[in-house]
């Protein structure tokens, strides 16, 4: 599959639309125990006009990060800057004004059941005091933009899951924010609908120039649509960068999750060697790995693998079954020589225990 098509890198001179400097959030423990450190000194700079994925397991700090970005939580220390404004330093009307630069899309959309799709989209504009004629024009524009023409007068119960999420996206765009923050926007959807919503987000980025931040635990979402990815673990950033660089870095914690290996079939004869490549200047494809093994006198068979093309670069993880000239599993000398060459070329190679 060709991932990353159309994800042009924008001019590096563009300012960061989101800047987190030393962001720390500590919650007092109930009952007087040790305080809970939810965010522990996060530094993160997100470029304008790109799609950023923030991933992490439950408890990593994603929910607290969202609340700090939206101004619902004041950080214990550090800065939360959106489009040049430190929202952590604001209160009242100033904070409400700054929040208009940040549109929210929720996992379950959280629509008002008593309102039609169009009325749900209009709701934040009503709160902001936008005149009725202006609201109606903006809603009509958004209905067409997200592909809901003909459904705008339906109530949420009359819409499919994907249509409900399209309403949520339109509502998030209503106030023309600089950033669209999506909290698990596809985790409640089936695979086909997920792909439709991700294509919509990518299209909106291209058409509007908006910055999109997707908080997710689904690596497939990151592979499909993101330009950059950041891993949160225990309230800290442990890896961040352009998707192609992160996926191609076999030493990083995200590479194996972005490019997972399928199970090895049973009954394979040979010594199994797992190879992570993509960061090599000389071994760029799985066929290159096979030829390298053959140069050491091994018979090499690819028995499992996941290969993706991201940003025009092939990155992948494959498992080779290696046998010597006698047809037996490759011995330690052959394996050591091959592993040394692969390591020198920037491929991470590990023998799989039998």
C-alpha positions in Angstrom: 0.0 0.0 0.0 1.1 3.5 -0.7 0.8 5.6 2.5 1.4 9.3 2.7 0.4 10.1 -0.9 -0.4 13.8 -1.2 1.0 14.7 2.2 3.3 17.5 1.1 5.7 18.8 3.6 4.9 22.5 4.2 7.5 25.3 4.3 9.6 24.8 7.3 9.5 28.6 7.9 5.8 28.4 8.8 5.2 29.1 12.5 4.2 26.4 15.0 0.4 26.5 15.5 0.7 24.6 18.7 3.7 25.0 21.1 4.0 23.1 24.4 6.9 24.1 26.6 7.6 22.2 29.8 3.9 21.3 30.2 3.4 19.6 33.5 0.1 18.6 35.2 0.0 17.1 38.7 -3.2 16.0 40.4 -3.4 15.7 44.2 -4.1 12.1 45.2 -7.3 11.4 46.9 -6.8 10.5 50.6 -3.5 12.4 50.9 -1.3 9.9 49.0 1.4 10.7 46.5 0.3 13.1 43.8 -0.4 11.8 40.3 1.9 13.2 37.6 -0.3 13.1 34.4 2.0 15.2 32.2 5.7 15.4 33.0 7.5 18.2 31.2 6.1 17.9 27.6 7.8 19.9 24.9 6.1 19.7 21.5 5.9 21.9 18.5 3.3 21.2 15.8 3.6 22.9 12.4 0.7 24.7 10.8 -1.3 23.0 8.0 -0.3 19.4 8.8 -2.0 16.3 10.3 -0.5 15.3 13.5 -1.1 12.0 15.3 -0.7 11.7 19.1 -0.7 8.1 20.3 -0.4 6.3 23.6 -1.9 3.6 25.7 -4.6 4.2 28.3 -3.1 6.2 31.2 -0.4 7.8 29.0 -1.8 11.3 29.5 -3.8 11.9 26.3 -7.0 13.0 28.0 -5.2 15.4 30.3 -3.3 16.8 27.3 -6.6 17.5 25.5 -8.0 19.2 28.5 -4.9 21.4 28.8 -5.1 22.3 25.0 -8.7 23.3 25.3 -8.1 25.3 28.5 -10.3 23.0 30.6 -7.3 22.2 32.8 -4.7 24.7 34.0 -1.3 23.2 33.9 0.8 23.0 37.0 3.6 24.6 35.1 4.6 25.2 31.5 3.0 26.9 28.5 0.2 25.9 26.1 0.4 28.2 23.1 -2.1 28.0 20.3 -1.6 30.3 17.3 0.7 32.5 19.4 -1.6 32.8 22.4 -0.8 31.1 25.8 -4.2 29.7 26.6 -2.9 28.5 30.0 -2.6 32.2 31.1 -6.2 33.1 30.1 -9.5 33.2 31.9 -13.1 34.2 31.2 -13.9 36.0 28.0 -10.2 35.9 26.8 -10.1 32.1 27.1 -13.5 31.7 25.4 -12.1 33.8 22.5 -8.9 31.8 22.2 -10.9 28.6 22.2 -12.5 29.6 18.9 -9.1 28.8 17.3 -9.6 25.2 18.4 -12.4 23.1 17.0 -13.2 19.8 18.7 -14.4 16.5 17.3 -15.4 13.8 19.8 -15.4 10.1 19.6 -19.2 9.8 19.7 -19.8 13.3 18.3 -22.0 14.2 21.3 -24.8 15.7 19.2 -28.0 17.1 20.6 -30.7 14.5 19.8 -33.5 17.1 19.7 -31.7 19.1 17.0 -31.3 18.4 13.3 -27.9 18.0 11.8 -28.0 21.6 10.6 -29.1 22.9 14.0 -26.2 20.9 15.7 -23.7 22.5 13.3 -25.2 26.0 14.0 -25.1 25.5 17.8 -21.6 27.0 18.5 -22.4 29.9 16.2 -25.5 30.6 18.2 -23.5 30.6 21.4 -21.0 33.0 19.9 -23.9 35.4 18.9 -23.5 35.1 15.2 -26.5 36.6 13.4 -29.1 34.2 12.0 -28.5 34.9 8.3 -24.8 34.5 8.7 -25.3 31.3 10.7 -27.5 29.8 8.0 -25.0 30.7 5.2 -22.1 29.1 7.2 -24.1 26.0 7.9 -25.1 25.5 4.3 -21.4 25.9 3.3 -20.3 23.3 5.9 -23.1 20.8 5.0 -21.8 20.7 1.5 -18.1 20.7 2.6 -18.5 17.5 4.7 -20.8 15.7 2.2 -24.1 15.9 4.1 -26.3 17.6 1.4 -29.8 16.2 1.7 -29.3 15.1 5.3 -29.1 18.4 7.0 -32.7 18.3 8.3 -32.3 14.8 9.7 -32.0 14.2 13.5 -29.0 12.2 14.8 -31.2 9.0 15.2 -31.8 9.1 11.5 -28.1 9.2 10.5 -25.5 6.5 10.2 -22.5 6.5 12.4 -20.3 8.1 9.7 -22.9 10.8 9.0 -23.1 11.6 12.7 -19.3 12.0 12.8 -19.5 14.3 9.7 -21.9 16.5 11.6 -19.4 16.6 14.5 -16.6 17.6 12.1 -18.8 20.3 10.6 -19.7 21.6 14.0 -16.0 21.7 15.0 -15.3 23.8 11.9 -18.2 26.2 12.4 -16.2 29.0 14.0 -13.4 28.7 11.4 -10.7 27.5 13.8 -7.0 27.3 13.0 -6.8 23.8 14.6 -9.2 20.9 14.5 -8.6 18.6 17.5 -10.0 15.1 17.0 -10.3 12.8 20.1 -10.5 9.2 18.9 -12.7 10.3 15.9 -12.9 6.8 14.3 -12.7 4.3 17.2 -16.5 3.8 17.2 -16.7 3.3 13.4 -16.3 0.3 11.1 -13.3 0.0 8.8 -15.0 1.3 5.7 -16.5 4.3 7.5 -13.2 5.0 9.2 -11.5 5.3 5.8 -14.2 7.7 4.6 -13.8 9.9 7.7 -10.0 10.0 7.4 -10.2 10.9 3.7 -12.6 13.7 4.7 -10.1 15.0 7.2 -7.2 14.9 4.7 -9.4 16.7 2.1 -10.3 19.4 4.6 -6.7 20.0 5.4 -5.9 20.4 1.7 -8.9 22.6 1.0 -8.9 24.8 4.1 -5.2 24.7 5.1 -6.3 23.8 8.6 -4.1 22.0 11.1 -5.5 18.7 12.3 -4.5 16.9 15.5 -5.7 13.4 16.0 -5.6 11.7 19.4 -5.8 8.0 18.9 -4.7 4.6 20.0 -5.2 3.1 16.5 -1.9 2.9 14.5 -3.8 2.2 11.3 -5.2 5.8 11.6 -1.7 7.2 11.9 -0.4 5.2 9.0 -3.4 6.2 6.8 -3.5 10.0 7.2 -0.9 11.5 9.5 2.1 13.6 8.5 3.7 13.4 11.9 3.3 11.3 15.0 4.1 11.7 18.7 4.2 8.9 21.3 3.1 9.6 24.8 4.2 7.2 27.6 3.6 7.9 31.3 3.0 11.6 30.6 6.2 12.1 28.6 7.0 12.4 24.9 9.2 9.4 24.1 9.3 9.7 20.3 8.1 12.4 17.8 8.8 13.2 14.2 7.7 12.9 10.6 5.8 9.7 10.1 8.2 8.4 7.4 11.2 9.0 9.7 9.5 7.4 12.8 8.3 4.4 10.8 11.8 3.9 9.3 13.6 4.1 12.6 14.0 0.5 13.7 15.4 1.5 17.0 12.4 3.6 18.0 9.4 2.4 20.0 6.8 3.1 17.4 8.3 1.4 14.4 7.1 -2.1 15.4 3.6 -0.8 16.1 3.3 1.2 12.9 4.6 -1.8 10.9 3.5 -5.0 12.8 4.5 -8.4 11.7 2.0 -11.1 10.8 2.4 -14.5 12.5 5.0 -16.8 11.0 3.4 -19.9 9.4 4.0 -23.2 11.1 6.3 -25.9 9.7 9.0 -23.5 8.4 12.4 -25.0 8.3 15.3 -22.6 9.0 16.7 -20.1 11.4 14.3 -17.2 11.7 15.7 -13.7 11.5 13.6 -10.6 11.9 14.8 -7.6 9.9 13.6 -4.0 10.4 14.7 -1.8 7.4 13.9 1.5 5.8 16.7 3.5 7.4 19.4 1.9 5.3 21.1 3.6 2.5 22.0 0.3 0.7 19.4 -2.3 1.7 16.1 -0.7 0.7 13.8 -3.6 -0.1 13.1 -7.1 1.1 14.7 -8.5 -2.1 17.9 -6.7 -1.0 17.9 -8.6 2.3 17.4 -11.9 0.4 20.4 -11.1 -1.8 22.5 -10.2 1.2 21.8 -13.6 2.8 22.6 -15.3 -0.5 26.0 -13.6 -0.6 26.8 -15.4 2.7 25.9 -18.8 1.2 22.4 -18.9 2.8 19.1 -20.0 1.2 16.7 -17.2 2.3 12.9 -17.3 2.2 10.6 -14.5 3.3 8.1 -16.2 5.6 6.4 -13.1 7.1 6.5 -9.4 6.4 4.7 -6.1 6.4 5.9 -3.5 3.9 4.6 0.0 3.5 5.4 2.9 1.2 5.3 6.1 3.2 6.3 9.4 1.6 7.8 7.5 -1.3 10.1 5.4 0.9 9.6 1.6 1.4 9.8 0.7 5.0 9.1 -2.7 6.5 9.7 -5.6 8.8 10.3 -9.1 7.4 11.2 -12.4 8.8 13.6 -14.6 6.8 14.0 -18.3 7.2 17.7 -19.0 6.6 19.2 -22.4 5.7 22.7 -23.4 4.8 23.8 -25.0 1.6 23.0 -28.4 3.1 19.4 -27.4 3.6 19.6 -27.3 7.4 18.9 -24.2 9.6 21.7 -21.7 9.3 24.4 -22.1 11.9 25.8 -19.5 14.3 28.8 -18.5 12.1 26.6 -17.8 9.0 24.1 -16.0 11.2 26.8 -13.8 12.9 28.4 -12.8 9.6 25.0 -11.9 8.0 23.8 -10.0 11.0 27.1 -8.0 11.1 26.6 -6.9 7.5 23.0 -6.0 8.0 23.8 -4.0 11.2 26.5 -2.2 9.3 24.0 -1.2 6.6 21.5 0.2 9.2 19.2 -2.8 9.4 18.2 -4.1 12.8 18.4 -7.9 12.7 17.4 -10.2 15.5 17.2 -14.0 15.7 13.8 -15.3 16.7 14.1 -17.9 19.5 12.8 -21.3 18.4 
